[in-house]
Amino acid sequence: ATAASTLATGAAGVCVGGGCAVGAGALAGGGAGGAAAAAATGGGVLAGLKMTVLGAAMVVGTAVSSATGSPTLESMVQSSTPVGEAVRNGKPTVMEFYGSQCSRCRAAAKELRPVEEQVLRDGSFNWVMINTDDPRWEPVWTMYKVDELPHFEFFDASGAEVGWEAGQVDKTLIQGRMAQAQTRPVIAAPKAQSNAVSEGGAVF
């Protein structure tokens, strides 16, 4: 399957097994989630995430593409933390993968929007939104084996992956994972990112 067909499947919001399928193609057999991706790439670390961006169209220091559909999902995207900022600032991070037409994503947003607002207001967490309808983000969702939506990855303040959740989720489940990310001991200080983030779209 081509990337285009993969994106088309995801955009259609096909909901199976409690979530919306992203599609086949590059994600076939990728149900193991972020932990498997971490093992394959040397350890699930946000600050060490390596992604080849096609051309210079993506600027990682800016917010992700806007969603369409639910106003609540749209508002989450609009207020979310830019990837480049999340990589640099040394805070715990929630990374949410969504599809703009995914019914499960819209339903989750109604419950999670107040959680996002609170943690962004008090500065305790980053909340990054990754749009799987946008092919520029395909290296990221492929790395984390995202095969159903919504999909959440959780990172502690050092950038180490704490865990992941996918499919039908609720506020209690997400807040439980966030508590793990916030209380996990930080063994090493966050790595300096001065040379790791490229505004021109190279590798970060």
C-alpha positions as CSV (number, residue, x, y, z in Angstrom):
1,A,0.0,0.0,0.0
2,T,1.2,3.5,-0.7
3,A,1.5,6.3,1.9
4,A,-1.5,8.0,0.2
5,S,-3.7,4.9,0.7
6,T,-2.5,4.6,4.3
7,L,-3.4,8.2,5.0
8,A,-6.8,7.8,3.3
9,T,-7.6,4.9,5.5
10,G,-6.7,6.8,8.6
11,A,-8.6,9.9,7.5
12,A,-11.7,7.8,7.1
13,G,-11.8,7.1,10.8
14,V,-12.2,3.4,10.5
15,C,-12.8,2.3,14.1
16,V,-11.8,-1.2,15.1
17,G,-10.9,-2.8,18.4
18,G,-11.7,0.4,20.4
19,G,-9.9,2.8,18.2
20,C,-9.5,4.1,14.7
21,A,-7.1,2.3,12.4
22,V,-4.3,4.4,11.0
23,G,-4.0,2.0,8.0
24,A,-1.7,-0.6,6.5
25,G,1.4,0.0,4.4
26,A,4.3,1.1,6.5
27,L,2.5,0.3,9.7
28,A,1.6,-3.4,8.9
29,G,2.4,-5.6,11.8
30,G,3.1,-2.6,14.0
31,G,0.7,-3.4,16.9
32,A,3.5,-3.7,19.5
33,G,3.3,0.0,20.4
34,G,5.9,2.4,21.5
35,A,7.9,0.0,23.6
36,A,8.8,-2.1,20.6
37,A,9.8,1.0,18.7
38,A,12.0,2.0,21.6
39,A,13.8,-1.3,21.6
40,A,14.3,-1.1,17.8
41,T,15.7,2.5,17.9
42,G,17.8,2.2,21.0
43,G,15.5,3.3,23.8
44,G,12.3,5.4,23.4
45,V,13.8,8.7,24.3
46,L,12.0,11.9,23.2
47,A,15.1,14.0,23.0
48,G,16.8,11.3,20.9
49,L,14.0,10.8,18.5
50,K,15.5,10.7,15.0
51,M,13.2,11.6,12.1
52,T,14.1,12.3,8.5
53,V,11.8,15.1,7.3
54,L,11.1,15.2,3.5
55,G,12.4,18.5,2.3
56,A,12.2,21.7,4.3
57,A,8.4,22.0,4.4
58,M,8.1,21.0,8.1
59,V,9.4,23.4,10.7
60,V,9.5,21.4,13.9
61,G,9.4,24.5,16.1
62,T,5.9,25.2,15.1
63,A,2.6,23.7,16.0
64,V,1.3,20.7,14.0
65,S,-1.4,20.9,11.3
66,S,-4.8,22.0,12.3
67,A,-7.5,19.4,12.8
68,T,-11.0,19.6,11.2
69,G,-14.2,18.4,12.6
70,S,-14.7,18.5,16.4
71,P,-14.1,22.0,17.9
72,T,-12.7,20.3,21.0
73,L,-10.1,18.4,19.0
74,E,-9.3,21.6,17.1
75,S,-8.8,23.5,20.3
76,M,-6.4,20.8,21.7
77,V,-4.4,21.1,18.5
78,Q,-4.3,24.9,18.6
79,S,-3.0,25.0,22.1
80,S,-0.7,22.1,22.0
81,T,3.1,22.2,22.6
82,P,5.3,22.5,19.5
83,V,7.5,19.4,19.1
84,G,10.7,21.5,19.1
85,E,9.8,23.1,22.4
86,A,8.9,19.8,24.0
87,V,12.2,18.3,23.0
88,R,14.1,21.2,24.6
89,N,12.3,22.2,27.7
90,G,12.9,19.3,30.1
91,K,9.2,18.7,31.1
92,P,7.3,15.5,31.1
93,T,5.4,15.0,27.8
94,V,2.2,13.5,26.5
95,M,2.4,12.9,22.8
96,E,-1.0,12.2,21.2
97,F,-1.4,10.8,17.7
98,Y,-4.8,11.6,16.2
99,G,-6.8,11.7,13.0
100,S,-9.0,14.7,12.3
101,Q,-12.0,12.4,11.2
102,C,-11.4,9.7,13.8
103,S,-14.5,9.4,16.0
104,R,-12.7,7.9,18.9
105,C,-10.2,10.8,18.8
106,R,-13.1,13.3,18.9
107,A,-14.7,11.5,21.8
108,A,-11.5,11.4,23.8
109,A,-10.9,15.1,23.2
110,K,-14.1,16.0,25.0
111,E,-12.8,14.5,28.2
112,L,-9.1,15.2,27.7
113,R,-9.3,18.9,26.7
114,P,-9.6,20.1,30.3
115,V,-6.6,17.9,31.3
116,E,-4.5,19.5,28.6
117,E,-5.6,23.0,29.5
118,Q,-4.7,22.5,33.2
119,V,-1.2,21.0,32.6
120,L,-0.3,23.6,30.0
121,R,-1.6,26.4,32.3
122,D,0.4,25.2,35.3
123,G,3.4,24.3,33.1
124,S,3.8,20.8,34.5
125,F,3.6,19.0,31.1
126,N,4.0,19.3,27.4
127,W,1.1,18.1,25.3
128,V,2.1,17.4,21.7
129,M,-0.4,16.6,19.0
130,I,0.7,14.6,16.0
131,N,-1.7,14.6,13.0
132,T,-1.6,11.2,11.2
133,D,-3.4,12.8,8.3
134,D,-0.2,14.7,7.6
135,P,2.4,12.7,5.7
136,R,5.2,14.8,7.0
137,W,4.7,13.1,10.4
138,E,4.8,9.6,9.0
139,P,8.3,8.9,10.3
140,V,7.2,9.7,13.8
141,W,4.1,7.5,13.9
142,T,5.9,4.7,12.1
143,M,8.7,4.8,14.7
144,Y,6.2,4.5,17.6
145,K,4.2,1.7,15.8
146,V,1.0,3.6,15.8
147,D,-1.7,1.4,14.3
148,E,-4.8,2.6,15.9
149,L,-6.1,6.0,17.1
150,P,-6.0,7.8,19.4
151,H,-2.5,6.7,20.5
152,F,-0.6,8.3,23.4
153,E,3.1,8.1,24.3
154,F,4.3,9.3,27.7
155,F,7.8,10.6,28.5
156,D,9.3,11.7,31.8
157,A,11.3,14.9,32.2
158,S,14.5,13.3,31.0
159,G,12.7,12.3,27.7
160,A,12.6,8.6,28.6
161,E,9.5,6.7,27.5
162,V,7.3,5.7,30.4
163,G,4.6,3.9,28.6
164,W,1.8,4.1,25.9
165,E,-1.9,3.7,25.5
166,A,-4.1,3.3,22.4
167,G,-7.7,2.9,21.4
168,Q,-10.6,3.7,23.7
169,V,-9.1,5.7,26.6
170,D,-10.5,7.9,29.4
171,K,-9.3,10.7,31.6
172,T,-8.4,8.4,34.5
173,L,-6.2,6.1,32.4
174,I,-4.3,9.0,30.8
175,Q,-3.9,10.8,34.1
176,G,-2.5,7.6,35.7
177,R,0.1,7.4,33.0
178,M,0.9,11.1,33.4
179,A,1.4,10.6,37.1
180,Q,4.0,7.9,36.3
181,A,5.8,10.2,34.0
182,Q,5.8,13.0,36.6
183,T,7.0,10.9,39.5
184,R,9.5,8.7,37.8
185,P,13.0,9.6,39.1
186,V,15.2,11.5,36.6
187,I,18.5,9.8,36.5
188,A,20.2,12.2,34.2
189,A,19.6,15.9,33.3
190,P,17.8,16.5,30.0
191,K,20.3,16.5,27.1
192,A,21.3,19.8,25.5
193,Q,19.3,20.2,22.3
194,S,21.2,23.0,20.7
195,N,22.4,20.9,17.8
196,A,19.6,18.3,17.9
197,V,16.6,20.3,16.6
198,S,16.7,21.6,13.1
199,E,14.2,24.3,12.1
200,G,14.9,23.4,8.5
201,G,13.6,19.9,9.0
202,A,16.6,17.6,9.4
203,V,17.0,15.3,12.3
204,F,16.0,15.7,16.0
